Amino acid sequence: MISTAIRVARVGSAAELAAAALMMLGYPALMLAALVPSVYAFAAAAAVTYLADHYLHRKGSYLVNRLSKVRAGLSIRFLIRQLLLILLLARLSLADNLIYYGAVACFIAFYGLQAPQGALVALIRNRRRMPVATRNVDLKSRIRIPDAPPRALLNRSAEKMLHLDLAAVAGILVSGVVDSSVPGFVGIAVTLVLGLLYVLALTRYLRGRKIPPNAETVLAAVDDWLREYRPETVLYFSGSKDSAYQVNMWLETMEQLGSRPLVVLRERVILANMAPTTVPVICVPGGVHLMNLDLSTVRVALYAANVGKNIHLLRVPTMKHVFIGHGDSDKLASVNPFSKAYDEVWTAGRAGRDRYAIADVGVRDDDIVEVGRPQLAPIQGRAAAPGDRVPTVLYAPTWEGWDGNPGNTSLVLAGENIVRKLITADPPVRVLYKPHPFTGTVSAEAGAAHRRVTALVEKAAAERATGTRFTADAAGQARAKADLARIESRLADLSGAVGDKRDEAEASRDGVVDLARHAEVARLRAEWNDAYWRSFGSFEHRVISGAEPRLYDCFNVADAMVSDISSVVSDFIASGKPYAVTDSAELGVEEFKRQNTAVRAAVILSNSAAELGEFLAAVRDPAADPLAAGRTELKQYLLGPDEPTSIEQFNTAVADLALKAESRNLGQESRAAAAGTPGADELSDALSPAQPVTATGETDGPGPR
């Protein structure tokens, strides 16, 4: 019942639910105490509402955030409590007392202070919001960006200002008990003085050298850096907070490019959720600002997603544009007709080329280049048969998707059957359950199935841990846990040293990566991963729901995987290990394989998971694995050859396309010179991002092709 209430109220825990209930009940209690009247009851109810409100705000509760939508926002709640305090004074026959008029005047003046305080906070934040936010870009030597105000001044500023009324409320309540106005006026003075000091403290950051540079100065500094750095290859990305992984997966590849790389983002939220990298990053929310940046040295632009904002860079003819995507699967998104807008489409292997040919969406075969999947380099192959070791099976279902298609995820119809058969298998196997992070965000049914599967795995893990069949290396696990604590402490120190709490302006000023620290973090993460798997028995079931360990780390410790149609399957094929895919939509084995290339070397599971016996036999004994040769062939078809390496193929493709872009630009210059028209520089200016902008924000001139 409590869990149902938590879901309905959309709070994170039972404690949040209790705090929300206390806050809601506190205001009727305040009114009742004011009407009775009872100062002590009023004080108790006020304390409950203050504490509950503060706790919910500190937790960032969704419920509190939604109260403002029903005219019960933070300011209204404080105003109601103050009005009820005035009512209490009237009911105590103090309406003719000086403290009554003092209380009314105090709260009016206090609200008068909140207006400049709120305006100053908003103005400071707006002035410190950069037109272009950066990482690994040297702005510090070009412009002066002052330090941000202390977080204590700006963080949850409205809540802090409102809570200054606590002194006045407490003093007035004391006056209601002791029959003296002195405590009330002392409290009133404290509240008003603190409020005034808060406003004065904020004004310091809008004067003199505390003021950040204006947009024109920042943009000029970024352009100056671009002219010095001369980027050649750009990774361009736009998307929502939840899509940050799509750009993160390409960062390591960008670090290994043979040309000078640059990452261009369009949303600040993506920058905030981007993984650490040594590549220069520029976040340009404004389309006009982007189109006026000096990207004249860029010859290749890479796009990881098909989104509307791509047009702001696609329109530049002096660079070649490539769709690289963010995964390889048979989903319709992999053959989007929008791909026609790019000069080339790069796929992992032959399968991607064939998908476009079958889809017939207008992408020409000679515009497709096979470059492999550089991100899959960390995935390790099958080392040896498990032998006496308990084999590990990873269950990694995808989420339910936006369309409610029953074939999207196996969790709803098959998840419990799969996990139940795995945890009861004999000879035994170990189960790692790693759900998609979006699971349950659209379908309540999928969320419920996920919780049931989690409960099954955790119960089986507890039973196995207390049983006598398996023996744990307690000393080894203790050492591993100590290593984890040490590594996590050091990682926390390194994270804090980077300055996670800086505002956007400070982060842009100081956000040049420390290469030594970056290397140490990478080493520590590898050590953390090793210690994590040593911290529990190799026979213990596990639910892995967080970001760490990463999916590829799970691939490397698993002997096999059960999943659904998604890029997870295509990625796992790189390991060459056995895998099974669930036909949740019940298309039938042949039709399922016909529609989905990635399952052609998989064991196809029905929703009953009856085929798991055949699958587990192949996991335990390579000699009983009839699909091994098929997986090798499919791996090359989907992901390309192992030699040359994928990063070598990728670098070659970038270099070849850069030459095509340069040849095109030189050809344009030659033709312009022969015709007696403006030269290449003038022609580039005419077609470049610096075109006149119309009233609607669109630019005149030809498109990218």
Secondary structure, 3 states (H helix, E strand, C coil): CHHHHHHHHCCCCHHHHHHHHHHHHHHHHHHHHHHCCCHHHHHHHHHHHHHHHHHHHHCCCHHHHHHHHHCCCHHHHHHHHHHHHHHHHHHCCCCCCHHHHHHHHHHHHHHHHHHHHHHHHHHHHHHCCCCCEEECCCCCCCCCCCCCCCHHHHCCHHHHHHHCHHHHHHHHHHHHHHCCCHHHHHHHHHHHHHHHHHHHHHHHHHCHHHCCCCHHHHHHHHHHHHHHHCCCEEEEECCCHHHHHHHHCCHHHHHCCCCCEEEEECCHHHHHCCCCCCCCEEECCCHHHHHCCCCCCCCEEEECCCCHHHHHHHCCCCCEEEECCCCCCCCHHHHCHHHHHCCEEEECCHHHHHHHHHHCCCCCHHHEEECCCHHHCCCCCCCCCCCCCCCEEEEECCCCCCCCCCCCCCHHHHHHHHHHHHHCCCCCCEEEECCCCCCCCCCHHHHHHHHHHHHHHHHHHHHHHHCCCCCCCHHHHHHHHHHHHHHHHHHHHHHHHHCCCCCHHHHHHHCCCCHHHHHHHHHHHHHHHHHHHHCCCCCCCEECCCCCCCHHHHHHHCCEEEECCCHHHHHHHHHCCCEEEECCCCCCHHHHHHHCHHHCCCEEECCCCCCHHHHHHHHHCHHHCCCHHHHHHHHHHHHCCCCCCHHHHHHHHHHHHHHHHHHHHHHHHHHHHHCCCCCHHHHHHHHCCCCCECCCCCECCCCCC
